[in-house]
Amino acid sequence: MTLEAWMRQAGLARIDALVLLRELAGIGHATLLAHPEISLDAAALGPLDTAATRLRAGEPLAYVLGWREFYGLRFAVSPAVLVPRPETELLVDFALARTPHDGYATVLDLGTGSGAIAVAVAHARPQAEVWAVDSSADALRVAAANAQALLPRPRPGGPLLLLAGDWFAALPAAAPRFDLILGNPPYVAAGDPHLVALAHEPQLALVGRASADGLADIRRIVTMAPAHLAAGGWLALEHGHDQAAAVQALLRSAGLVAVQTRPDLAGIARLTLGQAPARARIRPNSGSSAPMT
Ligand SMILES: C[S@@+](CC[C@H](N)C(=O)[O-])C[C@H]1O[C@@H](n2cnc3c(N)ncnc32)[C@H](O)[C@@H]1O
């Protein structure tokens, strides 16, 4: 079968077909344009047709290829992890802006999945001590593989520590207080119609503890975060397009200050931040915005 014929019969968006040709058969766009008559042999056709069938069935391109680029790094992904999204790069931007290039900082990534956030931060800030938690053992295996493939060994600064468990309960008693606690936790409401289009991704990553407003996991994280933040440390959480006001209220009621929301590149309120008061101990889930001193 010629390249031109395969493009016609693949039944894919042109951009997806071009990516498959490039990634699975090593055939670039220029070759397709200059030599559409080139024949694809059986060794090339098999993987291309299998991939096209998976894409037509609605599987994300990242699962079909086995990778997705995030923050300029190629992360391995599998159906055990959420496909890292471009808007999540905001969390990494925030973390890097708050972490000195050559200085020490403690960073915690809650719900690390593929390890996208934690590995991107550790890659850009080798002196930082980065911890990452997930309750899915399968996801942690993917994160560990990405850490091994993408981070220099041995890291000159603190290691990237991967821990299994339920949010902060995964941390050992000796864990430090963190300068930055980052998270892209599950925030899709149970029964949200968007879940149909996301059926190939892990429901634990999308919905977590099912709740009508999608905020069950964010509530639990915000309640516990003050006990794990260093004085002046920041909690930064990604959330859904209509959740900013609710997340801001949660952060304020946990005693965090300088609470603010940042938009993603599409202008959608996406990332809400709050800071532990400097040189003050705050009461976890106090229900008051006044810090305890
Ligand atoms: C939305 S995904 C985010 C994955 C990754 N950080 C990213 O941004 O691409 C949420 C992650 O939280 C994990 N998770 C869900 N409930 C959890 C819990 N109770 N404790 C720890 N991790 C949890 C899921 O397994 C999933 O990997």
The ligand as a Gaussian input file, in Angstrom:
#p B3LYP/6-31G(d) Opt

LIG

0 1
 C       -5.294000      14.294000      37.978000
 S       -4.092000      13.010000      38.245000
 C       -2.598000      13.985000      38.184000
 C       -1.410000      13.232000      37.661000
 C       -0.164000      14.117000      37.432000
 N        0.208000      14.840000      38.620000
 C       -0.433000      15.098000      36.299000
 O       -0.652000      16.276000      36.586000
 O       -0.438000      14.695000      35.129000
 C       -4.342000      12.711000      39.998000
 C       -3.429000      11.666000      40.605000
 O       -3.793000      11.565000      42.000000
 C       -3.723000      10.205000      42.389000
 N       -4.603000      10.036000      43.554000
 C       -5.953000       9.941000      43.593000
 N       -6.393000       9.819000      44.855000
 C       -5.280000       9.839000      45.637000
 C       -5.082000       9.768000      47.047000
 N       -6.117000       9.639000      47.905000
 N       -3.816000       9.838000      47.526000
 C       -2.756000       9.960000      46.680000
 N       -2.891000      10.038000      45.325000
 C       -4.137000       9.976000      44.816000
 C       -4.170000       9.429000      41.154000
 O       -3.712000       8.087000      41.190000
 C       -3.558000      10.267000      40.038000
 O       -2.291000       9.775000      39.667000

